Amino acid sequence: MKLAFPESALDLNSPVAMGIVNVTPDSFSDGGRFLAVERAVQHGVQMASDGAALIDVGGESTRPGAEPVEEVEELRRVVPVIRELAAVAGVPVSIDTSKPVVMEAAAEAGAVMINDVNALRTDGALQVAVETGLAVCLMHMQGQPRQMQANPTYSDVVEEVYSFLSDRIEACLAAGVDLARIVIDPGFGFGKTLEHNLTLMRRLERFRDLGRPLLVGVSRKSMIGTILGRDVDERLWGSVVLGILAVERGANILRVHDVAPTMDAMRVMQAVSVSEDRQVVRKNG
Ligand code: 7PJ
């Protein structure tokens, strides 16, 4: 499977990592450490050299309870980082935003993908996706970040997320977005209880039926904190295992904070599945 960008494509026949660069002073795990443009850029470059196939730049925290960020402030944070990373990182850059104005500016600065936790439902967002020709990641979220964890409710979480994503793919196609540019994401932690998240992971393979690359973000999330009783800076091993379980169930792109350990884990996993394939080839002559 391939994901189309405006002037290139990402080969997804093997799973890849998307490295997270947060340019947010209040982000729950990076806590403003990379606020300065130079440090954010360095962080992205390091992730690319650690093996990330994509770098995701975000300027608005979407953690539970987070307050929205003003447009000008978000632009101020992300545009210089995208411009520099697009020039020096050597890997495609995506913009994590729900704001059409930020999507447009990011595209102009060299981003090739829009990663929108709101799945292009904001007024004008679909139009920007069509006009810029960028790839898009459509994520499921119940509610909005400020209140989404208050009382998430589903009768069948897998089928409800599935039909939401299916509807958003249809909306994109109707607006004129190429199918080859679309990625889907069930949105772990976005309006979901621990049990909802675990059910989505157990039945992740269902989302393969949508026929599009599947992106999964579980890195350092509270579902891991809840299982382990660990703070955000102690969730690496839980994150790596959960990410590998997702890849085993069909995830193509893992959105992660810790690229190097994730790459090691994915390479070990790949060694096992590739040698299995070779055995089949040998057996069949
Ligand atoms: C996700 C995201 C995710 C996609 C965030 C965090 C919260 N984008 N942006 N999927 N999570 N596509 O990193 O913990 O799961 S922000």
Residues whose N, C-alpha, C, O or C-beta is under 5 A from the ligand:
A	BS01	7PJ	T62 N115 C137 M139 D185 G187 F188 G217 S219
